[in-house]
Amino acid sequence: MINIRNKKAIFFDFGDTIASTIPTYPDRIRIALIEAGNKFTEKQYFRAFQYADYIIFKDYIDDKTISSSIYQKKLISIILRELGINMEPEEAWNHIRLNLSKSEYKRILLPGAKKLLKDLNNSGFKLAVISNNDGKTEEKCEQVGIAEYFELIIDSTNVKIIKPDKNIFLLASRMLGIDTKDILHIGDLYGADIMGARNAGIDTIWINNKDGIDYEEIKVKQVKDLLELSEFIN
C-alpha cells in the first residue's frame, strides 16, 4: 500500500493524465485508421493500443534501447497486427500523420486536476511533469493554467529520452535532488508510465481510464480518474 505522506515528490504524465485534447491523441489515431476503411470496435482499439505500449516496454527491457521513432513505429505496427489490419506500418503512419495534421482539437484540463495540483503543492510536495511529447509540454501546461504548480517539466523531445526508458525518470529524480524511493509517478499508460517508473524504482498509481489490463499481474494501485485519485490521496 502506498503511503503518500512518505513521499517528497510526485511526478505526473501530461496527456490523458492531467490534461487531454478533444478528441484525444489515441482517438485521433483511431479515427484515422477508421477513415482508411478499417473496422474495429473502440474497445478493441484501446486494448490494442495499451498492449502495444506494454510490448514496447518489454522490448525495451530486452534491448535496452528506445527512441521516439522506435516507439512510434512499434506502436503502429503492433496496433495493426492486433486489429488484423492489412496495411504496411509506413503506409498507415503516413495516413495517420496526414489526418493528425488536418484534425482540429481542443486542449482541456481534466476534471479535478487544478484542485489536486494546488492541494499537493500547498502540502509541500515537489511536483513534476514527465511527458512523451513534441517539445512543447511547458507551453501546453501554461495553456491549461497549471505550469505554476510544477518545479520541473520534462519533455521527451527536449531531453532525447522517452518513456518507458527508466533514465527519463532518473533524470527528473536527479534534477530535483530526491531519491526514487521518495517519489510517486502517476500516469495513464501501463507500459510507458507504470512499468517504466517501476523499473526506475519509483512507486506508481495507474489512472486506468480505458479499462486496461494489468499484464504483469502485480499490485498496481489503480484509479479511474483524478477525482478518485484525490479521494485516495486525501
ROZA-233597 format. One line per 5 residues: number of its first residue (from 1); for each residue x, y, z of N, C-alpha, C. Coordinates in steps of 0.1 Angstrom, whole numbers, plus 5000, padded with zeros to 4 digits. Layout:
# ROZA-233597
NUM	X Y Z X Y Z X Y Z ~ ...
//
This chain:
# ROZA-233597
1	5008 4988 5000 5000 5000 5000 5009 5012 5000 ~ 5006 5022 4991 5014 5034 4990 5009 5044 5001 ~ 5019 5049 5009 5017 5059 5018 5021 5072 5012 ~ 5012 5080 5007 5015 5092 5000 5023 5102 5009 ~ 5021 5102 5022 5027 5111 5031 5042 5108 5033
6	5046 5096 5029 5060 5093 5029 5068 5098 5017 ~ 5061 5103 5007 5067 5108 4995 5071 5123 4996 ~ 5081 5126 4989 5085 5140 4988 5082 5147 4975 ~ 5081 5139 4964 5078 5144 4951 5068 5135 4944 ~ 5060 5142 4935 5050 5134 4927 5052 5138 4913
11	5054 5128 4905 5056 5130 4890 5042 5127 4883 ~ 5039 5135 4873 5027 5132 4866 5030 5131 4851 ~ 5024 5122 4844 5023 5122 4829 5014 5134 4826 ~ 5015 5139 4813 5007 5150 4810 4994 5146 4802 ~ 4996 5141 4790 4985 5137 4781 4976 5126 4787
16	4963 5129 4788 4953 5119 4793 4955 5115 4807 ~ 4963 5123 4814 4965 5121 4829 4960 5133 4836 ~ 4966 5145 4833 4961 5157 4839 4955 5167 4829 ~ 4958 5165 4816 4952 5173 4806 4950 5163 4794 ~ 4942 5168 4784 4939 5160 4773 4935 5169 4761
21	4931 5163 4750 4925 5170 4739 4912 5163 4735 ~ 4903 5171 4729 4891 5165 4724 4891 5166 4708 ~ 4892 5155 4701 4894 5142 4706 4909 5140 4711 ~ 4911 5129 4719 4924 5126 4724 4933 5122 4713 ~ 4946 5122 4716 4956 5118 4706 4954 5103 4702
26	4952 5094 4711 4949 5080 4707 4936 5079 4698 ~ 4926 5087 4702 4914 5087 4694 4916 5092 4680 ~ 4925 5102 4679 4928 5107 4665 4934 5097 4656 ~ 4943 5088 4662 4948 5077 4655 4938 5067 4651 ~ 4929 5064 4661 4918 5055 4658 4909 5060 4647
31	4905 5073 4647 4897 5079 4637 4904 5078 4623 ~ 4917 5080 4623 4925 5080 4610 4924 5066 4604 ~ 4925 5056 4613 4925 5042 4608 4911 5038 4603 ~ 4901 5043 4610 4887 5041 4605 4885 5047 4592 ~ 4890 5060 4590 4888 5067 4578 4895 5061 4566
36	4905 5052 4570 4913 5045 4559 4905 5032 4555 ~ 4893 5030 4561 4885 5019 4557 4886 5007 4566 ~ 4891 5008 4577 4893 4997 4587 4881 4996 4597 ~ 4878 4984 4601 4866 4982 4610 4871 4975 4623 ~ 4868 4981 4634 4871 4975 4647 4863 4983 4658
41	4861 4977 4669 4854 4984 4680 4863 4993 4687 ~ 4857 5003 4695 4865 5012 4703 4873 5004 4714 ~ 4866 4994 4720 4873 4986 4730 4884 4978 4724 ~ 4882 4972 4712 4893 4965 4705 4905 4974 4703 ~ 4902 4986 4699 4913 4996 4696 4921 4999 4708
46	4914 5003 4719 4922 5007 4731 4929 4996 4737 ~ 4924 4984 4736 4931 4972 4741 4944 4970 4733 ~ 4943 4972 4720 4954 4971 4711 4965 4982 4714 ~ 4960 4994 4716 4969 5005 4719 4976 5002 4732 ~ 4969 4998 4743 4976 4996 4755 4986 4984 4754
51	4982 4973 4747 4990 4962 4746 5003 4966 4738 ~ 5002 4974 4728 5013 4978 4720 5023 4986 4729 ~ 5018 4995 4738 5026 5002 4747 5033 4993 4757 ~ 5026 4983 4761 5032 4973 4770 5043 4965 4764 ~ 5041 4960 4751 5051 4953 4744 5063 4961 4741
56	5061 4974 4739 5073 4983 4737 5081 4983 4750 ~ 5075 4984 4761 5082 4983 4774 5090 4970 4775 ~ 5084 4959 4772 5090 4946 4773 5102 4945 4763 ~ 5101 4951 4751 5112 4951 4742 5123 4960 4747 ~ 5120 4971 4753 5130 4980 4759 5138 4972 4769
61	5131 4965 4778 5138 4957 4788 5148 4947 4782 ~ 5144 4941 4771 5153 4932 4764 5164 4938 4757 ~ 5161 4949 4749 5170 4955 4740 5178 4966 4747 ~ 5173 4972 4757 5179 4984 4764 5180 4996 4755 ~ 5172 4997 4745 5172 5008 4736 5157 5012 4733
66	5155 5025 4733 5142 5030 4729 5144 5045 4724 ~ 5136 5049 4715 5136 5063 4710 5122 5066 4705 ~ 5120 5079 4702 5107 5083 4698 5103 5076 4685 ~ 5112 5075 4675 5109 5068 4663 5107 5053 4664 ~ 5115 5047 4673 5112 5033 4676 5099 5031 4682
71	5095 5039 4692 5083 5038 4699 5071 5039 4689 ~ 5072 5050 4681 5061 5052 4671 5059 5041 4661 ~ 5070 5036 4656 5069 5025 4646 5064 5013 4652 ~ 5069 5009 4664 5064 4997 4670 5049 4998 4674 ~ 5046 5010 4680 5032 5012 4684 5022 5010 4672
76	5025 5016 4661 5016 5014 4649 5016 5000 4644 ~ 5028 4994 4643 5029 4980 4638 5021 4971 4647 ~ 5022 4972 4660 5015 4962 4669 5000 4965 4669 ~ 4996 4977 4668 4982 4980 4667 4976 4974 4655 ~ 4983 4976 4644 4978 4970 4631 4977 4955 4632
81	4987 4949 4638 4987 4934 4639 4975 4929 4648 ~ 4974 4936 4660 4964 4932 4669 4949 4934 4664 ~ 4948 4944 4655 4934 4946 4650 4932 4939 4637 ~ 4942 4932 4632 4941 4924 4619 4940 4933 4607 ~ 4946 4945 4608 4946 4955 4597 4957 4952 4587
86	4953 4950 4574 4962 4946 4564 4968 4959 4557 ~ 4976 4966 4565 4983 4978 4559 4997 4977 4564 ~ 5006 4982 4555 5020 4983 4559 5021 4994 4570 ~ 5029 4992 4580 5031 5002 4591 5034 5016 4585 ~ 5043 5017 4575 5047 5030 4570 5035 5037 4563
91	5028 5029 4555 5016 5034 4549 5006 5039 4559 ~ 5003 5031 4569 4994 5035 4580 4998 5048 4587 ~ 5011 5048 4590 5016 5060 4597 5016 5073 4589 ~ 5018 5072 4576 5017 5083 4567 5003 5088 4566 ~ 4993 5079 4566 4979 5082 4566 4975 5089 4579
96	4980 5083 4590 4977 5089 4603 4983 5103 4605 ~ 4996 5105 4600 5002 5118 4601 4994 5128 4594 ~ 4990 5125 4582 4982 5134 4573 4969 5138 4580 ~ 4962 5128 4586 4950 5131 4593 4952 5139 4606 ~ 4963 5136 4613 4967 5144 4625 4969 5158 4622
101	4976 5161 4610 4979 5174 4607 4967 5182 4603 ~ 4956 5175 4598 4944 5182 4594 4934 5183 4605 ~ 4935 5175 4615 4924 5174 4625 4925 5186 4635 ~ 4913 5190 4639 4911 5201 4648 4908 5195 4662 ~ 4914 5201 4672 4911 5196 4686 4912 5207 4696
106	4906 5205 4707 4907 5215 4718 4914 5209 4730 ~ 4923 5216 4736 4931 5211 4747 4923 5215 4760 ~ 4922 5205 4769 4914 5208 4781 4922 5202 4793 ~ 4918 5208 4805 4923 5203 4818 4913 5192 4822 ~ 4918 5181 4827 4909 5170 4831 4902 5174 4845
111	4890 5169 4847 4883 5173 4859 4891 5169 4872 ~ 4892 5179 4881 4899 5177 4894 4913 5180 4893 ~ 4919 5183 4882 4934 5184 4880 4939 5197 4888 ~ 4933 5208 4886 4938 5220 4892 4937 5220 4907 ~ 4926 5215 4912 4925 5214 4927 4935 5204 4933
116	4936 5193 4926 4946 5183 4931 4960 5189 4931 ~ 4964 5195 4920 4978 5201 4920 4980 5212 4930 ~ 4970 5220 4932 4971 5231 4942 4972 5225 4956 ~ 4964 5215 4959 4964 5209 4972 4977 5202 4975 ~ 4983 5195 4965 4995 5188 4966 5007 5198 4968
121	5006 5209 4960 5016 5220 4961 5016 5226 4975 ~ 5004 5229 4980 5002 5235 4993 5007 5226 5004 ~ 5006 5213 5002 5010 5203 5012 5026 5201 5012 ~ 5033 5208 5003 5047 5207 5003 5054 5197 4994 ~ 5046 5190 4986 5052 5181 4976 5058 5188 4965
126	5070 5183 4960 5075 5189 4948 5069 5181 4936 ~ 5064 5189 4926 5056 5183 4915 5064 5184 4902 ~ 5063 5174 4894 5070 5174 4881 5061 5168 4871 ~ 5063 5171 4858 5057 5165 4847 5067 5158 4839 ~ 5065 5145 4835 5073 5138 4826 5065 5133 4815
131	5067 5139 4803 5058 5136 4792 5065 5132 4779 ~ 5060 5122 4772 5064 5119 4759 5057 5128 4750 ~ 5064 5139 4745 5057 5149 4738 5065 5155 4727 ~ 5061 5166 4722 5067 5172 4710 5076 5184 4712 ~ 5080 5185 4725 5089 5196 4728 5082 5209 4734
136	5068 5208 4735 5060 5220 4739 5052 5217 4751 ~ 5057 5208 4760 5049 5204 4772 5047 5216 4781 ~ 5058 5224 4783 5057 5235 4792 5046 5245 4787 ~ 5047 5248 4774 5037 5257 4768 5023 5251 4769 ~ 5021 5238 4768 5008 5232 4770 5003 5233 4784
141	5012 5232 4794 5008 5233 4808 5004 5248 4810 ~ 5011 5257 4804 5007 5271 4805 4993 5274 4799 ~ 4990 5267 4788 4977 5269 4781 4965 5265 4790 ~ 4967 5254 4798 4956 5250 4806 4958 5255 4821 ~ 4967 5264 4823 4968 5271 4836 4974 5263 4848
146	4983 5254 4845 4989 5246 4856 5004 5246 4857 ~ 5011 5254 4848 5025 5254 4848 5031 5258 4862 ~ 5024 5267 4868 5029 5273 4881 5031 5263 4892 ~ 5024 5251 4891 5025 5241 4902 5037 5232 4901 ~ 5044 5233 4889 5055 5223 4887 5068 5229 4889
151	5077 5223 4896 5091 5227 4897 5099 5222 4885 ~ 5094 5212 4879 5101 5206 4867 5091 5201 4857 ~ 5094 5204 4844 5086 5199 4833 5096 5193 4823 ~ 5095 5180 4822 5105 5173 4813 5097 5168 4801 ~ 5102 5171 4789 5096 5167 4776 5106 5158 4769
156	5101 5146 4765 5110 5136 4759 5117 5142 4747 ~ 5111 5150 4739 5118 5156 4727 5130 5164 4731 ~ 5128 5172 4742 5138 5181 4746 5150 5174 4752 ~ 5148 5163 4760 5158 5157 4767 5163 5144 4759 ~ 5156 5141 4748 5160 5130 4739 5160 5117 4747
161	5151 5115 4756 5148 5103 4763 5133 5101 4764 ~ 5128 5089 4761 5114 5087 4760 5110 5076 4770 ~ 5099 5078 4777 5093 5067 4785 5090 5055 4776 ~ 5092 5043 4779 5095 5038 4793 5109 5037 4797 ~ 5118 5044 4790 5132 5044 4794 5133 5049 4809
166	5139 5041 4817 5140 5045 4831 5148 5058 4833 ~ 5157 5061 4824 5166 5072 4825 5159 5086 4825 ~ 5147 5086 4819 5139 5099 4820 5134 5101 4834 ~ 5130 5091 4841 5126 5092 4855 5138 5095 4864 ~ 5149 5088 4861 5161 5091 4870 5166 5105 4867
171	5165 5110 4855 5169 5124 4853 5161 5134 4861 ~ 5148 5131 4862 5139 5140 4870 5143 5139 4884 ~ 5146 5127 4889 5150 5125 4903 5162 5132 4906 ~ 5172 5132 4897 5185 5139 4900 5183 5154 4900 ~ 5175 5159 4890 5173 5173 4889 5166 5179 4901
176	5157 5171 4907 5150 5176 4919 5158 5173 4932 ~ 5168 5164 4931 5176 5160 4942 5168 5152 4952 ~ 5159 5143 4947 5151 5135 4955 5153 5120 4951 ~ 5155 5112 4961 5157 5097 4959 5145 5091 4953 ~ 5146 5081 4944 5135 5075 4938 5125 5069 4947
181	5130 5064 4959 5121 5058 4969 5111 5068 4975 ~ 5114 5081 4973 5106 5092 4979 5097 5098 4968 ~ 5096 5091 4957 5088 5097 4945 5077 5088 4942 ~ 5066 5094 4938 5054 5087 4932 5052 5092 4918 ~ 5050 5082 4909 5046 5086 4895 5032 5082 4892
186	5025 5091 4885 5011 5089 4882 5009 5091 4867 ~ 5003 5081 4860 5002 5081 4846 4991 5072 4841 ~ 4987 5073 4828 4976 5065 4822 4981 5054 4814 ~ 4994 5053 4810 4999 5043 4801 5006 5032 4809 ~ 5001 5020 4808 5006 5009 4816 5021 5006 4814
191	5025 5006 4801 5039 5003 4798 5048 5015 4800 ~ 5045 5026 4794 5054 5038 4794 5055 5044 4808 ~ 5043 5045 4815 5043 5052 4828 5045 5042 4840 ~ 5037 5032 4840 5037 5024 4852 5049 5015 4853 ~ 5051 5007 4842 5063 4998 4842 5076 5005 4840
196	5075 5016 4833 5087 5024 4831 5092 5030 4845 ~ 5083 5036 4852 5086 5042 4865 5090 5031 4875 ~ 5083 5020 4875 5087 5009 4885 5101 5004 4882 ~ 5104 5004 4869 5118 4999 4865 5129 5009 4870 ~ 5125 5021 4873 5134 5031 4878 5134 5031 4894
201	5126 5022 4900 5125 5021 4914 5115 5031 4920 ~ 5105 5035 4912 5096 5046 4917 5082 5039 4918 ~ 5075 5042 4929 5061 5037 4931 5052 5044 4921 ~ 5041 5038 4918 5032 5043 4908 5017 5042 4912 ~ 5009 5051 4906 4995 5049 4906 4990 5050 4891
206	4983 5040 4887 4978 5039 4873 4964 5045 4872 ~ 4963 5055 4864 4950 5061 4860 4945 5052 4849 ~ 4938 5042 4852 4933 5032 4843 4919 5036 4837 ~ 4920 5046 4828 4907 5052 4823 4902 5046 4810 ~ 4908 5035 4806 4904 5029 4794 4901 5014 4796
211	4899 5010 4808 4896 4996 4812 4908 4987 4807 ~ 4920 4992 4811 4932 4985 4806 4934 4972 4815 ~ 4944 4964 4810 4948 4952 4817 4961 4953 4823 ~ 4962 4947 4835 4975 4946 4843 4982 4934 4838 ~ 4991 4936 4828 4997 4925 4821 5007 4918 4830
216	5013 4925 4839 5024 4920 4848 5018 4913 4860 ~ 5005 4915 4862 4998 4909 4874 5005 4912 4887 ~ 5009 4925 4888 5015 4930 4900 5005 4939 4907 ~ 5007 4942 4920 4998 4950 4928 5000 4965 4925 ~ 4994 4970 4914 4995 4984 4910 4982 4991 4915
221	4984 5001 4922 4972 5009 4927 4966 5016 4914 ~ 4953 5013 4912 4946 5019 4901 4934 5028 4905 ~ 4933 5039 4897 4921 5047 4899 4916 5050 4885 ~ 4903 5054 4884 4897 5057 4872 4900 5071 4866 ~ 4901 5080 4876 4903 5094 4872 4910 5102 4883
226	4912 5115 4881 4918 5124 4891 4909 5126 4903 ~ 4896 5125 4901 4887 5127 4912 4888 5115 4922 ~ 4889 5103 4917 4892 5092 4925 4906 5092 4932 ~ 4915 5097 4924 4929 5099 4929 4929 5108 4941 ~ 4922 5119 4940 4921 5129 4950 4916 5123 4963
231	4905 5115 4962 4900 5108 4973 4910 5099 4980 ~ 4918 5092 4972 4928 5082 4977 4939 5090 4984 ~ 4943 5101 4978 4955 5108 4984 4950 5116 4996 ~ 4938 5121 4997 4934 5128 5008 4927 5120 5019
//
